[in-house]
């Protein structure tokens, strides 16, 4: 039941974001939101999710926190299978390449993220997994 309600609100969020070019749904809890579209690794269908983001070194960073659950979100598996994605930030939609951050770069970006959005620190303590950070760099 909860999963169905979540999917419904996700669809409404995406619709409002697209219709208003990010004016509605473009920020959540003070964090900018982008729409990430991946290709389903099994279905081959396009899947879009709204994600909190921040800019870093000419691209955007998104967090595969999945609300602090012990499993990665489906979109993360999709982009690992095919890193060619589409992003929409406000009114601008463009192709991008996804890259999972590792090592010192991930540490630096995680510290920046937590300073901008302290709630992510709680996700880190509620899961046993290392929460992936993904850089999205526009390609066109």
TORPA-4810 file (N, C-alpha, C, O; in nm, 3 decimals):
<nodes>
NODE_1_0.082_-0.120_0.000_0.000_0.000_0.000_0.086_0.126_0.000_0.065_0.217_-0.081_X
NODE_2_0.183_0.131_0.091_0.268_0.250_0.101_0.348_0.272_-0.028_0.368_0.385_-0.070_X
NODE_3_0.391_0.163_-0.090_0.467_0.173_-0.214_0.382_0.234_-0.325_0.430_0.316_-0.403_X
NODE_4_0.254_0.195_-0.330_0.162_0.251_-0.430_0.138_0.399_-0.409_0.132_0.476_-0.505_X
NODE_5_0.123_0.439_-0.285_0.103_0.581_-0.253_0.227_0.661_-0.292_0.218_0.769_-0.349_X
NODE_6_0.344_0.606_-0.260_0.470_0.672_-0.295_0.481_0.689_-0.446_0.519_0.796_-0.494_X
NODE_7_0.449_0.584_-0.522_0.456_0.592_-0.669_0.360_0.697_-0.723_0.394_0.771_-0.815_X
NODE_8_0.240_0.704_-0.665_0.142_0.803_-0.708_0.196_0.945_-0.689_0.192_1.026_-0.782_X
NODE_9_0.248_0.975_-0.570_0.301_1.109_-0.544_0.425_1.139_-0.629_0.447_1.253_-0.669_X
NODE_10_0.504_1.036_-0.657_0.619_1.053_-0.746_0.573_1.096_-0.885_0.629_1.188_-0.944_X
NODE_11_0.470_1.029_-0.937_0.417_1.062_-1.070_0.361_1.204_-1.073_0.384_1.277_-1.169_X
NODE_12_0.289_1.242_-0.968_0.235_1.378_-0.960_0.350_1.479_-0.956_0.345_1.582_-1.023_X
NODE_13_0.451_1.451_-0.876_0.567_1.540_-0.866_0.632_1.559_-1.003_0.661_1.672_-1.044_X
NODE_14_0.656_1.449_-1.073_0.719_1.455_-1.205_0.633_1.535_-1.302_0.684_1.619_-1.377_X
NODE_15_0.503_1.510_-1.302_0.412_1.582_-1.391_0.415_1.732_-1.364_0.428_1.811_-1.457_X
NODE_16_0.404_1.771_-1.236_0.405_1.913_-1.202_0.540_1.977_-1.236_0.545_2.090_-1.284_X
NODE_17_0.648_1.905_-1.210_0.782_1.955_-1.241_0.792_1.984_-1.391_0.837_2.091_-1.431_X
NODE_18_0.751_1.887_-1.472_0.762_1.904_-1.617_0.671_2.016_-1.668_0.712_2.097_-1.750_X
NODE_19_0.546_2.019_-1.620_0.451_2.120_-1.665_0.495_2.262_-1.632_0.472_2.355_-1.709_X
NODE_20_0.559_2.279_-1.516_0.599_2.413_-1.470_0.748_2.440_-1.493_0.800_2.544_-1.452_X
NODE_21_0.814_2.346_-1.558_0.959_2.359_-1.586_1.039_2.378_-1.458_1.135_2.455_-1.452_X
NODE_22_0.996_2.304_-1.355_1.069_2.305_-1.228_1.027_2.410_-1.128_1.079_2.414_-1.017_X
NODE_23_0.933_2.496_-1.166_0.889_2.599_-1.069_0.811_2.534_-0.954_0.818_2.581_-0.840_X
NODE_24_0.737_2.427_-0.983_0.670_2.349_-0.879_0.745_2.217_-0.868_0.761_2.146_-0.967_X
NODE_25_0.790_2.185_-0.748_0.865_2.061_-0.727_1.012_2.071_-0.755_1.083_1.970_-0.754_X
NODE_26_1.060_2.192_-0.782_1.201_2.212_-0.814_1.292_2.225_-0.693_1.414_2.229_-0.707_X
NODE_27_1.233_2.232_-0.574_1.310_2.237_-0.450_1.234_2.159_-0.343_1.111_2.169_-0.332_X
NODE_28_1.307_2.081_-0.267_1.248_2.011_-0.153_1.342_2.029_-0.035_1.461_2.000_-0.043_X
NODE_29_1.286_2.078_0.074_1.364_2.103_0.197_1.490_2.185_0.168_1.596_2.160_0.224_X
NODE_30_1.475_2.282_0.079_1.586_2.371_0.047_1.687_2.317_-0.052_1.785_2.384_-0.084_X
NODE_31_1.664_2.196_-0.102_1.757_2.135_-0.196_1.695_2.137_-0.335_1.576_2.110_-0.352_X
NODE_32_1.776_2.169_-0.433_1.730_2.167_-0.572_1.696_2.024_-0.613_1.758_1.928_-0.566_X
NODE_33_1.598_2.010_-0.701_1.554_1.879_-0.748_1.576_1.870_-0.899_1.550_1.966_-0.972_X
NODE_34_1.623_1.755_-0.945_1.629_1.728_-1.088_1.550_1.601_-1.116_1.525_1.521_-1.026_X
NODE_35_1.513_1.585_-1.241_1.450_1.461_-1.284_1.556_1.378_-1.354_1.622_1.425_-1.447_X
NODE_36_1.573_1.255_-1.310_1.669_1.162_-1.368_1.591_1.054_-1.443_1.505_0.988_-1.386_X
NODE_37_1.624_1.037_-1.570_1.561_0.932_-1.651_1.668_0.831_-1.689_1.767_0.864_-1.753_X
NODE_38_1.644_0.706_-1.649_1.733_0.594_-1.682_1.656_0.495_-1.767_1.534_0.501_-1.778_X
NODE_39_1.730_0.403_-1.825_1.666_0.294_-1.900_1.665_0.172_-1.809_1.769_0.133_-1.757_X
NODE_40_1.547_0.112_-1.791_1.535_-0.007_-1.707_1.628_-0.117_-1.755_1.627_-0.153_-1.872_X
NODE_41_1.708_-0.170_-1.664_1.807_-0.271_-1.704_1.743_-0.402_-1.748_1.804_-0.477_-1.823_X
NODE_42_1.622_-0.430_-1.702_1.552_-0.552_-1.743_1.446_-0.522_-1.849_1.436_-0.594_-1.948_X
NODE_43_1.368_-0.417_-1.827_1.256_-0.387_-1.917_1.297_-0.308_-2.040_1.232_-0.317_-2.145_X
NODE_44_1.404_-0.229_-2.028_1.443_-0.140_-2.138_1.357_-0.015_-2.145_1.378_0.069_-2.233_X
NODE_45_1.260_-0.001_-2.054_1.171_0.115_-2.054_1.236_0.231_-1.979_1.315_0.211_-1.887_X
NODE_46_1.201_0.353_-2.022_1.251_0.470_-1.952_1.183_0.483_-1.817_1.062_0.463_-1.805_X
NODE_47_1.262_0.517_-1.715_1.213_0.535_-1.578_1.263_0.670_-1.529_1.382_0.701_-1.540_X
NODE_48_1.173_0.751_-1.475_1.209_0.884_-1.428_1.181_0.897_-1.279_1.077_0.853_-1.231_X
NODE_49_1.276_0.957_-1.206_1.260_0.982_-1.064_1.306_1.124_-1.032_1.401_1.173_-1.092_X
NODE_50_1.237_1.191_-0.938_1.285_1.322_-0.890_1.387_1.297_-0.778_1.363_1.218_-0.688_X
NODE_51_1.500_1.366_-0.786_1.606_1.348_-0.687_1.663_1.482_-0.643_1.676_1.575_-0.723_X
NODE_52_1.695_1.491_-0.516_1.767_1.607_-0.467_1.905_1.610_-0.530_1.967_1.505_-0.551_X
NODE_53_1.953_1.729_-0.560_2.083_1.741_-0.626_2.154_1.868_-0.583_2.093_1.960_-0.529_X
NODE_54_2.283_1.871_-0.607_2.359_1.995_-0.597_2.467_1.993_-0.703_2.509_1.887_-0.750_X
NODE_55_2.511_2.113_-0.739_2.612_2.125_-0.844_2.751_2.101_-0.788_2.783_2.140_-0.676_X
NODE_56_2.833_2.037_-0.870_2.971_2.012_-0.832_3.055_1.999_-0.958_3.033_1.909_-1.039_X
NODE_57_3.150_2.089_-0.973_3.249_2.082_-1.081_3.189_2.063_-1.219_3.231_1.974_-1.294_X
NODE_58_3.091_2.146_-1.253_3.034_2.144_-1.386_2.927_2.040_-1.410_2.879_2.025_-1.522_X
NODE_59_2.890_1.969_-1.306_2.784_1.868_-1.319_2.694_1.872_-1.198_2.691_1.970_-1.123_X
NODE_60_2.621_1.765_-1.180_2.528_1.753_-1.068_2.560_1.625_-0.993_2.610_1.529_-1.052_X
NODE_61_2.531_1.624_-0.864_2.549_1.505_-0.783_2.414_1.466_-0.726_2.340_1.550_-0.674_X
NODE_62_2.381_1.336_-0.735_2.261_1.282_-0.673_2.302_1.172_-0.576_2.411_1.115_-0.588_X
NODE_63_2.215_1.142_-0.482_2.245_1.050_-0.373_2.154_0.928_-0.382_2.032_0.943_-0.386_X
NODE_64_2.212_0.810_-0.384_2.133_0.686_-0.388_2.101_0.641_-0.245_2.132_0.528_-0.207_X
NODE_65_2.040_0.730_-0.168_2.015_0.702_-0.026_1.902_0.604_-0.005_1.904_0.526_0.090_X
NODE_66_1.801_0.606_-0.092_1.684_0.521_-0.080_1.624_0.530_0.060_1.579_0.431_0.117_X
NODE_67_1.623_0.651_0.114_1.564_0.675_0.245_1.635_0.606_0.359_1.576_0.585_0.465_X
NODE_68_1.761_0.569_0.337_1.837_0.502_0.442_1.811_0.352_0.450_1.855_0.287_0.544_X
NODE_69_1.740_0.296_0.352_1.716_0.151_0.350_1.845_0.076_0.317_1.942_0.135_0.268_X
NODE_70_1.846_-0.053_0.345_1.966_-0.133_0.323_1.982_-0.183_0.179_2.068_-0.267_0.153_X
NODE_71_1.902_-0.133_0.086_1.915_-0.170_-0.055_1.926_-0.043_-0.139_1.868_0.061_-0.106_X
NODE_72_2.001_-0.053_-0.247_2.011_0.059_-0.339_1.878_0.080_-0.412_1.804_-0.015_-0.432_X
NODE_73_1.848_0.203_-0.450_1.726_0.228_-0.529_1.741_0.170_-0.670_1.852_0.155_-0.721_X
NODE_74_1.628_0.137_-0.732_1.629_0.075_-0.865_1.701_0.162_-0.967_1.772_0.109_-1.053_X
NODE_75_1.684_0.295_-0.960_1.748_0.382_-1.059_1.900_0.369_-1.056_1.966_0.386_-1.158_X
NODE_76_1.955_0.338_-0.938_2.100_0.324_-0.927_2.148_0.201_-1.006_2.249_0.208_-1.077_X
NODE_77_2.076_0.090_-0.995_2.111_-0.029_-1.072_2.097_-0.003_-1.221_2.179_-0.049_-1.301_X
NODE_78_1.994_0.073_-1.258_1.973_0.105_-1.400_2.091_0.184_-1.457_2.139_0.152_-1.565_X
NODE_79_2.137_0.286_-1.386_2.246_0.367_-1.442_2.379_0.297_-1.434_2.470_0.329_-1.511_X
NODE_80_2.394_0.203_-1.342_2.517_0.123_-1.344_2.518_0.033_-1.466_2.624_0.005_-1.522_X
NODE_81_2.401_-0.013_-1.508_2.391_-0.097_-1.627_2.413_-0.015_-1.754_2.475_-0.062_-1.849_X
NODE_82_2.362_0.109_-1.754_2.376_0.199_-1.869_2.391_0.341_-1.816_2.291_0.404_-1.779_X
NODE_83_2.513_0.393_-1.812_2.536_0.525_-1.753_2.487_0.643_-1.839_2.496_0.758_-1.796_X
NODE_84_2.437_0.615_-1.958_2.382_0.722_-2.041_2.240_0.750_-1.993_2.151_0.666_-2.006_X
NODE_85_2.221_0.870_-1.937_2.094_0.907_-1.876_2.046_1.039_-1.935_2.114_1.102_-2.016_X
NODE_86_1.928_1.079_-1.893_1.874_1.210_-1.929_1.839_1.280_-1.799_1.785_1.219_-1.707_X
NODE_87_1.871_1.409_-1.790_1.837_1.486_-1.672_1.758_1.609_-1.713_1.777_1.664_-1.822_X
NODE_88_1.671_1.652_-1.624_1.603_1.780_-1.641_1.625_1.859_-1.513_1.590_1.814_-1.404_X
NODE_89_1.683_1.976_-1.529_1.705_2.067_-1.418_1.631_2.195_-1.453_1.673_2.269_-1.541_X
NODE_90_1.521_2.220_-1.382_1.436_2.333_-1.418_1.379_2.312_-1.557_1.318_2.208_-1.584_X
NODE_91_1.399_2.409_-1.644_1.345_2.400_-1.780_1.438_2.327_-1.877_1.398_2.297_-1.989_X
NODE_92_1.560_2.298_-1.835_1.661_2.241_-1.924_1.667_2.090_-1.912_1.692_2.036_-1.804_X
NODE_93_1.644_2.022_-2.025_1.654_1.877_-2.032_1.771_1.844_-2.123_1.785_1.901_-2.231_X
NODE_94_1.857_1.750_-2.078_1.975_1.718_-2.157_2.027_1.578_-2.127_1.999_1.521_-2.022_X
NODE_95_2.103_1.525_-2.221_2.169_1.397_-2.202_2.284_1.416_-2.103_2.344_1.523_-2.095_X
NODE_96_2.314_1.311_-2.028_2.423_1.317_-1.931_2.485_1.178_-1.917_2.426_1.077_-1.956_X
NODE_97_2.603_1.177_-1.861_2.675_1.053_-1.832_2.687_1.043_-1.680_2.726_1.138_-1.614_X
NODE_98_2.652_0.925_-1.627_2.656_0.903_-1.482_2.787_0.833_-1.445_2.837_0.746_-1.516_X
NODE_99_2.840_0.874_-1.330_2.963_0.812_-1.279_2.953_0.805_-1.127_2.930_0.906_-1.061_X
NODE_100_2.971_0.685_-1.072_2.967_0.665_-0.927_3.097_0.718_-0.867_3.206_0.684_-0.913_X
NODE_101_3.085_0.801_-0.766_3.202_0.860_-0.701_3.262_0.761_-0.601_3.190_0.687_-0.535_X
NODE_102_3.395_0.762_-0.592_3.464_0.670_-0.503_3.578_0.741_-0.432_3.619_0.850_-0.471_X
NODE_103_3.629_0.677_-0.328_3.749_0.722_-0.258_3.740_0.863_-0.203_3.638_0.904_-0.148_X
NODE_104_3.851_0.937_-0.221_3.860_1.073_-0.167_3.756_1.166_-0.228_3.703_1.255_-0.161_X
NODE_105_3.727_1.145_-0.356_3.627_1.231_-0.421_3.491_1.211_-0.355_3.421_1.309_-0.328_X
NODE_106_3.452_1.086_-0.328_3.325_1.062_-0.262_3.324_1.124_-0.123_3.225_1.185_-0.083_X
NODE_107_3.433_1.110_-0.049_3.443_1.168_0.086_3.424_1.318_0.082_3.350_1.374_0.163_X
NODE_108_3.491_1.385_-0.011_3.480_1.531_-0.025_3.336_1.571_-0.055_3.282_1.663_0.006_X
NODE_109_3.276_1.503_-0.151_3.140_1.538_-0.193_3.039_1.505_-0.083_2.944_1.581_-0.062_X
NODE_110_3.059_1.393_-0.012_2.967_1.358_0.098_2.971_1.468_0.206_2.866_1.508_0.257_X
NODE_111_3.089_1.515_0.240_3.101_1.620_0.341_3.029_1.747_0.297_2.964_1.813_0.378_X
NODE_112_3.042_1.782_0.169_2.973_1.899_0.116_2.821_1.878_0.121_2.747_1.968_0.160_X
NODE_113_2.778_1.760_0.081_2.635_1.729_0.082_2.577_1.743_0.223_2.473_1.807_0.241_X
NODE_114_2.642_1.684_0.321_2.591_1.687_0.458_2.591_1.829_0.514_2.506_1.863_0.597_X
NODE_115_2.684_1.912_0.469_2.682_2.052_0.514_2.564_2.127_0.453_2.509_2.218_0.515_X
NODE_116_2.525_2.090_0.330_2.411_2.155_0.264_2.278_2.097_0.310_2.178_2.169_0.320_X
NODE_117_2.275_1.967_0.336_2.152_1.896_0.372_2.183_1.796_0.484_2.206_1.678_0.456_X
NODE_118_2.185_1.841_0.608_2.225_1.755_0.721_2.143_1.628_0.737_2.189_1.533_0.800_X
NODE_119_2.022_1.624_0.683_1.939_1.505_0.695_2.002_1.380_0.635_1.970_1.269_0.677_X
NODE_120_2.091_1.398_0.537_2.155_1.281_0.476_2.245_1.207_0.575_2.269_1.088_0.559_X
NODE_121_2.296_1.277_0.676_2.379_1.211_0.776_2.299_1.104_0.850_2.354_1.000_0.887_X
NODE_122_2.171_1.128_0.871_2.085_1.029_0.936_2.067_0.905_0.852_2.061_0.794_0.905_X
NODE_123_2.060_0.922_0.719_2.049_0.805_0.632_2.172_0.717_0.645_2.164_0.595_0.645_X
NODE_124_2.287_0.783_0.656_2.413_0.708_0.665_2.416_0.620_0.790_2.469_0.508_0.786_X
NODE_125_2.361_0.669_0.900_2.363_0.591_1.024_2.255_0.485_1.029_2.262_0.394_1.112_X
NODE_126_2.153_0.494_0.941_2.044_0.397_0.946_2.063_0.279_0.851_1.977_0.191_0.844_X
NODE_127_2.174_0.276_0.779_2.197_0.165_0.686_2.337_0.109_0.703_2.429_0.177_0.750_X
NODE_128_2.352_-0.017_0.664_2.483_-0.082_0.670_2.564_-0.060_0.544_2.685_-0.082_0.542_X
NODE_129_2.496_-0.016_0.437_2.566_0.001_0.309_2.630_0.140_0.300_2.590_0.233_0.370_X
NODE_130_2.728_0.151_0.214_2.784_0.282_0.182_2.689_0.343_0.080_2.663_0.285_-0.025_X
NODE_131_2.638_0.461_0.111_2.541_0.525_0.021_2.615_0.582_-0.099_2.702_0.668_-0.084_X
NODE_132_2.580_0.535_-0.218_2.648_0.584_-0.339_2.614_0.730_-0.371_2.500_0.774_-0.355_X
NODE_133_2.714_0.800_-0.417_2.697_0.934_-0.474_2.727_0.922_-0.622_2.823_0.856_-0.663_X
NODE_134_2.643_0.986_-0.702_2.657_0.973_-0.847_2.671_1.111_-0.910_2.587_1.199_-0.889_X
NODE_135_2.779_1.130_-0.986_2.799_1.254_-1.061_2.731_1.239_-1.196_2.743_1.136_-1.262_X
NODE_136_2.659_1.343_-1.235_2.592_1.346_-1.365_2.650_1.462_-1.444_2.633_1.578_-1.407_X
NODE_137_2.718_1.430_-1.553_2.781_1.533_-1.634_2.711_1.543_-1.769_2.707_1.446_-1.845_X
NODE_138_2.655_1.660_-1.798_2.588_1.679_-1.928_2.681_1.647_-2.043_2.800_1.678_-2.038_X
NODE_139_2.626_1.582_-2.147_2.708_1.542_-2.261_2.668_1.616_-2.388_2.739_1.606_-2.489_X
NODE_140_2.559_1.689_-2.386_2.518_1.762_-2.506_2.478_1.903_-2.472_2.441_1.980_-2.561_X
</nodes>
